[in-house]
């Protein structure tokens, strides 16, 4: 729900609330609209109102928990998702987000427990498998990590998923199975009019150290999605791996102007600053990144950024 469609939906829901301010569904629906537009703070405000009106609404608790998790407020997210799951025990989405919160808090056993429960309820959700595979990888259980990433890739066979391929490649590499790692890093699919595809492919190429191709792909993504912070993050990551520190800093700065809580950009910028000799500013960025996303160092290290 973006642009004029998003604004129109919010306006219509606001008018409905004025006519019937005691209906929690209107607040929930408007909160979901804000969430879909990445307005997480405004989403939380609406879910708050919905919960006041209906203290047993698992949808409102789940929505607020998801918004908190996207804001990197992991403890608040877990508290709300606990309540959502208590009210609706077969809520695979709430289990997935709570598992992701535990993953970001580096509580890997609890993350795996939640993600396994979500997988039983929704076995075709690739996001669950990627998150659980990441937890297994960070625990050092590479066989299970490879199995989950392989299952996620199979489910998304029609769409490039660079993180799934890259994480499986990382697991293969750590086992010394370099031929299989290279095979994953050479996977290709094309969707030339989709900016998300080009961004994914840029990141994919950068992980494989194919920097010239990565930059071309990121530039194409930015042509289709100008000033997208996630694309700027990918291009900054590419420049950082190339050692082009000034260019990396420029892209990370631009990404963070759009989304100040983009933990990977903060971490990458911190590494770049430190490499340029600005240790105090670099450490400040690294600390902020790790406060927002406690496992960011391990995640970035998998892709060669330390």
C-alpha positions in Angstrom: 0.0 0.0 0.0 2.1 2.9 -1.3 1.8 6.5 -2.6 -1.7 7.8 -3.3 -3.3 4.4 -2.6 -1.8 4.4 0.9 -2.8 7.9 1.6 -6.3 7.3 0.3 -6.7 4.2 2.5 -5.5 6.0 5.6 -7.8 8.9 4.9 -10.8 6.6 4.4 -10.0 4.7 7.6 -9.6 8.0 9.5 -13.1 9.1 8.4 -14.5 5.7 9.5 -12.9 6.1 12.9 -14.5 9.6 13.3 -17.9 8.0 12.7 -17.3 5.0 14.9 -14.3 5.7 17.3 -15.0 2.6 19.5 -14.5 0.0 16.7 -11.0 -1.5 17.2 -11.1 -3.1 13.7 -10.7 0.4 12.1 -7.6 1.1 14.2 -6.1 -2.4 13.4 -6.7 -1.9 9.7 -5.2 1.6 9.7 -2.2 0.2 11.7 -1.7 -2.5 9.1 -1.8 0.2 6.4 0.9 2.2 8.2 2.9 -1.0 8.7 2.7 -1.8 5.0 4.1 1.7 4.3 6.9 1.2 6.8 5.4 3.8 9.1 6.0 1.6 12.1 5.7 4.3 14.8 2.3 5.3 13.5 1.3 1.6 13.3 2.2 1.1 17.0 0.0 4.1 17.9 -3.0 2.6 16.1 -2.5 -0.9 17.6 -2.2 0.7 21.0 -5.7 2.2 20.5 -7.1 -1.1 19.3 -5.7 -2.9 22.3 -7.3 -0.4 24.7 -10.7 -1.1 23.0 -10.2 -4.8 22.7 -7.6 -6.2 25.2 -8.0 -9.7 23.8 -7.3 -8.9 20.1 -4.5 -11.2 19.1 -4.4 -9.4 15.7 -3.6 -6.1 17.4 -0.9 -7.7 19.7 0.6 -9.5 16.7 0.6 -6.3 14.6 2.2 -4.2 17.3 4.8 -6.9 18.0 5.7 -7.0 14.3 6.0 -3.3 14.2 8.2 -3.3 17.3 10.4 -6.0 15.8 10.8 -3.9 12.6 11.9 -1.0 14.9 14.5 -3.3 16.5 12.7 -3.1 19.9 13.1 -6.8 20.4 12.0 -7.1 24.0 8.8 -5.2 23.4 8.2 -7.3 20.3 8.6 -10.5 22.2 6.2 -9.3 25.0 3.5 -8.5 22.5 4.0 -11.7 20.4 3.9 -13.8 23.6 0.4 -12.4 24.2 -0.6 -12.9 20.6 0.5 -16.5 20.7 -1.3 -17.0 24.0 -4.5 -15.8 22.4 -4.0 -17.6 19.1 -1.6 -20.6 19.6 -1.6 -21.6 15.9 -0.4 -18.2 14.7 2.5 -19.1 12.5 3.2 -15.4 11.6 3.5 -14.4 15.3 5.8 -17.4 15.9 8.0 -16.4 13.0 8.4 -12.8 14.2 9.0 -13.9 17.8 11.6 -16.4 16.4 13.2 -13.6 14.4 13.3 -11.4 17.6 15.1 -14.1 19.5 17.5 -14.6 16.6 18.3 -10.9 16.6 18.9 -11.2 20.4 21.2 -14.2 19.7 19.0 -16.5 21.7 19.4 -19.2 19.1 17.7 -22.1 20.9 14.6 -20.2 21.5 14.6 -18.8 17.9 14.9 -22.4 16.5 12.0 -23.5 18.8 9.7 -20.8 17.5 10.7 -21.1 13.9 10.3 -24.9 14.0 6.8 -24.5 15.4 6.0 -22.0 12.6 7.4 -24.3 10.0 5.1 -27.1 11.2 2.1 -24.7 10.8 3.3 -23.2 7.5 5.8 -25.6 5.9 5.9 -23.6 2.6 7.1 -20.3 4.1 10.7 -19.8 2.9 11.2 -16.8 5.3 10.9 -19.2 8.2 13.4 -21.6 6.7 15.9 -18.9 6.0 15.6 -17.5 9.5 16.0 -21.0 11.1 18.9 -21.8 8.7 20.6 -18.6 9.9 20.1 -19.6 13.5 21.6 -23.1 12.8 24.5 -21.5 11.0 25.3 -19.1 13.8 25.1 -22.0 16.2 27.6 -23.9 14.0 25.2 -26.6 12.9 26.0 -26.4 9.2 24.3 -29.5 8.1 20.9 -28.3 9.3 21.7 -24.8 8.0 22.4 -26.2 4.5 19.2 -28.2 4.6 17.0 -25.2 5.6 18.6 -22.9 3.0 18.2 -25.6 0.3 14.5 -26.0 1.2 14.0 -22.2 1.1 15.7 -22.0 -2.3 13.5 -24.9 -3.7 10.3 -23.1 -2.5 11.5 -19.9 -4.2 12.8 -21.6 -7.4 11.2 -18.9 -9.6 12.7 -16.0 -7.7 16.3 -15.2 -6.9 16.9 -15.2 -3.2 20.5 -14.1 -2.7 20.5 -14.4 1.1 19.4 -18.1 0.9 22.0 -18.9 -1.8 24.7 -16.9 0.0 24.0 -18.4 3.4 24.0 -21.9 2.0 27.2 -21.1 0.1 28.8 -19.9 3.3 27.8 -23.1 5.0 29.3 -25.2 2.2 32.5 -23.1 2.2 33.0 -23.7 5.9 32.7 -27.4 5.3 35.2 -27.2 2.5 32.7 -28.0 -0.2 33.9 -25.2 -2.4 32.4 -26.6 -5.7 28.9 -26.5 -4.1 29.6 -23.0 -2.7 30.6 -21.7 -6.2 27.6 -23.4 -7.7 25.3 -21.4 -5.4 27.2 -18.1 -6.0 26.7 -18.5 -9.8 22.9 -19.0 -9.6 21.0 -16.7 -11.9 17.5 -15.6 -12.8 16.3 -12.4 -14.5 13.4 -10.0 -14.1 14.5 -6.8 -15.8 11.7 -4.5 -14.9 11.8 -5.3 -11.1 14.0 -3.1 -9.0 14.0 -5.5 -6.2 15.4 -8.2 -8.5 18.3 -5.9 -9.5 19.0 -5.0 -5.9 19.1 -8.7 -4.9 21.3 -9.5 -7.8 23.7 -6.6 -6.9 24.0 -8.0 -3.4 24.5 -11.5 -4.8 27.3 -10.4 -7.1 29.0 -8.4 -4.4 29.0 -11.4 -2.1 30.6 -13.4 -4.9 33.2 -10.5 -5.4 31.9 -9.8 -8.9 32.1 -6.1 -8.2 31.8 -4.6 -11.7 28.6 -6.6 -12.3 27.3 -5.7 -8.8 27.7 -2.0 -9.4 25.9 -2.2 -12.7 23.1 -4.1 -11.1 22.8 -1.6 -8.2 22.8 1.3 -10.6 20.0 -0.3 -12.6 18.0 -0.9 -9.3 18.4 2.8 -8.4 17.2 3.8 -11.9 14.0 1.8 -11.2 13.8 2.7 -7.5 15.6 6.1 -7.0 17.0 6.7 -3.5 15.8 3.3 -2.2 17.8 2.9 1.1 18.1 -0.8 0.7 19.7 -0.4 -2.8 22.0 2.3 -1.5 23.0 -0.1 1.3 23.8 -2.8 -1.2 25.9 -0.5 -3.3 27.6 0.8 -0.2 28.4 -2.8 0.8 29.8 -3.4 -2.7 32.1 -0.4 -2.5 33.2 -1.4 1.0 34.2 -4.9 -0.2 36.0 -3.2 -3.1 37.9 -1.0 -0.7 36.4 2.2 -2.2 35.8 3.7 1.2 34.7 7.2 0.2 32.1 5.9 -2.2 30.9 3.4 0.4 30.5 6.2 3.0 28.5 8.3 0.6 26.1 5.5 -0.1 25.8 4.5 3.5 25.2 8.2 4.5 22.4 8.4 1.8 20.8 5.2 3.0 20.8 6.3 6.6 19.3 9.6 5.7 16.3 7.6 4.4 16.3 5.0 7.2 18.4 5.9 10.3 17.8 2.5 11.8 19.2 0.5 8.9 21.6 -1.6 11.0 23.6 -3.1 8.2 24.3 0.4 6.8 25.4 1.6 10.2 27.7 -1.4 10.6 29.2 -1.0 7.2 29.7 2.7 7.7 31.4 2.0 11.0 33.8 -0.4 9.3 34.5 2.1 6.6 35.2 4.9 9.1 37.4 2.7 11.1 39.4 1.7 8.0 39.9 5.4 7.2 41.3 6.0 10.6 38.2 7.7 12.2 38.1 5.2 15.0 35.8 7.1 17.4 33.1 7.7 14.8 33.5 4.1 13.5 33.1 2.5 16.9 30.0 4.7 17.6 28.3 3.5 14.4 29.3 -0.2 15.2 27.8 0.1 18.7 24.6 1.7 17.4 24.3 -1.0 14.7 24.7 -3.8 17.3 22.3 -2.2 19.7 19.7 -2.2 16.9 20.6 -5.7 15.6 22.7 -7.7 18.0 23.7 -10.4 15.4 24.7 -7.8 12.7 28.5 -8.5 13.2 28.1 -12.2 12.7 25.9 -11.7 9.7 28.2 -9.2 8.0 31.3 -11.4 8.8 29.7 -14.2 6.8 30.0 -11.9 3.8 33.5 -10.8 4.4 32.9 -7.5 6.3 34.6 -7.3 9.7 
